[in-house]
Amino acid sequence: MLARRLELLTEVERLARTLQIPDDVGYTCETAAHFWLLHVYSRWEEFIASCESAPGTPGIVRDKFPFKEFFSNTPEPVFSGESFERDMRAAKGCFRHLTTMFQELEECLAFELLKSTADRANYLMTKQAKIVAMTCTHAALKRKDFLRLGFKFDNLLMEESAQILEIETFIPMLLQRQEDGLSRLKRCILIGDHHQLPPVVKNMAFQKYSHMDQSLFTRFVRLGVPYVELNAQGRARPSIAKLYNWRYRDLGDLPFVKEDERFHLANAGFAHEYQFIDVPDYEGRGESEPSKWFYQNLGEAEYVVSVYQYMRLLGYPASKISILSTYNGQKHLIRDVVEKRCAGHPWFGRPSKVATVDKFQGQQNDYILLSLVRTRMVGHLRDVRRLVVAMSRARLGLYVFGRRSLFEQCYELQPTFLQLLQRPDKLALVLDEYSHPTHRRVEDIGRAQLVGGLEHMAYIVSEMFSKCIHMQSVS
């Protein structure tokens, strides 16, 4: 806005020169406002009066218009002098341009008076902004400031409202003072998915006995309040969407995911667009627990990072790959392995995200590598809402690493794992594809070769890496 202010003041200076006004009228927005009242608007009123005294005279608009020198830089002449009506329309259009210019300067006036960044931001938010975005936490922390500033709004839109505490949902509704005892708020729209993870309440007593982990969104759904439910998804391949659409009522696919060419092409180097990969004990160990609730699985971490390296050598962009885990401990372990094996090499680098499933809710990526970690007990993946989040993050490729004998026995996860386990539980690769993307169709599995395990995958990556180095040295 400050840059726009300088542009407008330059135009005001040019207008003053064409009117032969010697004063420095373009110094500030305030001097420009005085110039508008004393010299611009008064000349326009005189022009209108002279035109009304001789209505219909063809050349009067062209001869009497006071700002024709200012508009002399237009590609074509503004006035023809042949038609009074046409010339008058052009004159009014020119004056509208001048009016808009000085109105913008009036809006910039506050920036001359307000010097601090905070004051300017508050002014923009309360006077200029059409849309203001913030978190519920920020709304709670700054509520007094919003009331003091006289913040006003008519519509409230809450995204991921099924993951917001019930009391936090009310706070954004109370950010403005009532007018005559009535709230100005006219419309509140809650957008969320009660089939995904609820708000996080760490105190077990509050969670279980006070039921504080229930959002207002979920309460409305549970009580039968009418709501609109989306019946088509536009994120993932239809085949990947089948892993979680059983949880929803009549969830279909948008035409986009059926027609777009990207959703019909296979993932280069992979026989399948999604697969569950059974990971046995690595060096005699499955899951470990270095500290309480801090679960890790070194075999899965190494396997996931090896597949990430394989994808990068094929040409998959790192920004399109995210690695997820169901536990914080595994997230930190995968990050350590990535830092050791990938971060320092330009051919690999870091993936877009290494995060937990819970933290990745509301986000997505083209390719997801998911580590389930546990080998003794299913753990909190037994919560179907967490499973839905995990399965619904990928757009084009989903590869799940876990212990088959454990998860296929879990009753709550059956609808998803019955589909996952229809395919081989060993990673199926197409090793005669050397670059991403491929022209192979998604239903064509190519010359698939099954990976025997982590050591076999590491060998494949090592061979590919050696070939890449050789090709680079030859070229």
Secondary structure, 3 states (H helix, E strand, C coil): CHHHHHHHHHHHHHHHHHCCCCCCCCCCHHHHHHHHHHHHHHHHHHHHHHHHHCCCCCCHHHHHCCCCCCCCCCCCCCCCCCCHHHHHHHHHHHHHHHHHHHHHHHHHHHHHHCCCHHHHHHHHHHHHCCCCCCCHHHHHHCHHHHHHHCCCCCEEEECCHHHCCHHHHHHHHHCCCCECCECCCCEEEECCCCCCCCCCCCCHHHHHCCCCCCCHHHHHHHCCCCCCCCCEECCCCHHHHCCCHHHCCCCEECHHHHHCHHHCECCCCECCCEEEEECCCECCECCEEEECCEEECHHHHHHHHHHHHHHHHHCCCHHHEEEEECCHHHHHHHHHHHHHHCCCCCCCCCCCEEEECCCCCCCCEEEEEEECCCCCCCHHHHCHHHHHHHHCCEEEEEEEEECHHHHCCCHHHHHHHHHHCCCCCCCEECCCCCCCCCCCECCCCCCCEECCCHHHHHHHHHHHHHHHHHHHHHC
